[in-house]
Each structure stands twice: as C-alpha cells, then as structure tokens.
C-alpha cells in the first residue's frame, strides 16, 4: 500500500530510521559536492553538514509533536477516569523483559516484608 499523501515513508539503515526526504536531501547534497568540490570549508563539507543539521531539526520537531499527542492521550485517559500514574507504570513494565519484571517484583516484596509492610 503506498504511503498516504502528506506522509513520508521510512526505511531502516542499520539502527537508524531514514525517510525518503532524508535520502533525497542526502543525494542532492552529494550531487552538489560532486559538482562543486570547493564547497568544503576547512575540510568540512558544508552542504552535507547543513543536511544533517536540518534532518535532526526536522526529527526534533516531529518528536515535539509526538510528545504533544501523547500528552493529549494521557489527558483523555484521565478524563475517562483512568489513573495516569498507573498507566505509565504499565507502559514501563511492558517495555521490560518478563524476567526483569519478576525480579523487581520479588525484590519489592522482600523489601516490604523486611519493613513490616506486608
């Protein structure tokens, strides 16, 4: 299925996510460098550096927008009567390996017993 209009596809290169736009900008930068070898300043390829910085800035903007979306979802959960702190704990637990969760729960139980809380 082709990407929706206004969205970018992303592919993975190693551990990095690279969008079509990033690939096009990188290619354009390489083409400019090949056409004008004097574009290097002090041994730094200015176009390539500019491209990298602009890609980072664009990803930071996307991250900021995503953080806003997540905040809105937590507000929705709170208004529906869910405890946001508990939801955050569940999300944290789901990211961990089952053995790690079990170990934490065992230690928590042990500490509670030691303090007479159980």
C-alpha positions in Angstrom: 0.0 0.0 0.0 1.5 3.4 -1.0 2.0 6.0 1.8 -0.8 8.4 2.4 -0.5 11.8 0.9 1.4 14.2 3.2 3.3 11.4 5.0 6.8 10.1 4.4 7.8 6.5 4.3 10.7 5.5 6.4 13.2 2.7 5.9 15.8 1.4 8.3 19.5 1.7 7.7 21.2 -0.1 10.5 19.6 1.2 13.6 18.5 4.5 12.0 15.2 5.4 10.5 15.7 7.2 7.2 12.8 8.8 5.3 12.5 9.3 1.6 13.0 13.0 2.2 16.2 12.4 4.1 17.5 10.2 1.3 16.7 12.7 -1.4 18.4 15.5 0.6 21.5 13.4 1.1 21.6 12.6 -2.6 21.2 16.2 -3.5 24.0 17.2 -1.1 26.3 14.6 -2.6 25.4 15.8 -6.1 26.2 19.4 -5.1 29.5 18.4 -3.6 30.4 16.4 -6.8 29.5 19.5 -8.9 31.4 22.0 -6.7 34.4 20.4 -4.9 35.1 23.9 -3.4 32.0 23.6 -1.2 34.3 22.2 1.6 35.3 24.8 4.1 38.1 23.9 6.4 37.8 20.2 5.4 34.1 20.2 6.2 31.5 19.5 3.5 29.2 22.4 4.3 26.2 21.0 2.3 26.5 17.6 4.0 26.7 19.3 7.4 23.7 21.5 6.7 21.7 18.5 5.5 22.5 16.6 8.7 21.5 19.5 10.9 18.3 20.1 9.0 17.3 16.4 9.3 18.0 16.5 13.1 15.9 19.7 13.4 13.0 18.1 11.5 13.1 15.0 13.7 13.2 17.1 16.8 10.0 18.9 15.6 8.4 15.5 14.9 9.3 14.3 18.4 7.9 17.5 19.9 4.6 16.9 18.0 4.5 13.3 19.2 5.1 14.3 22.8 2.1 16.6 22.5 0.0 13.8 21.1 1.0 11.5 23.9 0.1 14.3 26.4 -3.3 14.6 24.8 -3.9 10.8 25.1 -3.0 10.9 28.8 -5.4 13.8 29.3 -8.1 11.7 27.6 -7.3 8.7 29.8 -7.5 10.9 32.9 -10.9 12.4 31.8 -12.2 8.9 31.2 -11.4 8.1 34.9 -8.1 6.1 34.5 -5.2 6.7 36.8 -2.4 8.1 34.6 0.4 7.2 37.0 -0.7 3.5 36.9 -0.9 3.7 33.0 2.7 5.0 32.9 3.8 2.1 35.2 2.1 -0.4 32.9 3.8 1.1 29.9 7.1 0.9 31.7 6.5 -2.8 32.7 5.5 -3.7 29.1 8.9 -2.4 27.8 10.8 -4.8 30.2 11.6 -8.5 29.8 9.3 -10.7 31.9 12.3 -12.0 34.0 13.3 -8.4 34.8 9.7 -7.6 35.9 9.6 -10.7 38.1 13.0 -9.9 39.7 11.8 -6.4 40.5 8.5 -7.6 42.0 10.4 -10.2 44.1 12.7 -7.5 45.5 9.8 -5.2 46.2 8.0 -8.0 48.1 11.2 -8.8 50.0 11.8 -5.1 51.0 8.1 -4.7 52.0 8.4 -7.8 54.3 11.7 -6.5 55.7 9.9 -3.2 56.6 6.9 -5.0 58.0 4.6 -3.6 55.3 3.1 -7.0 54.5 
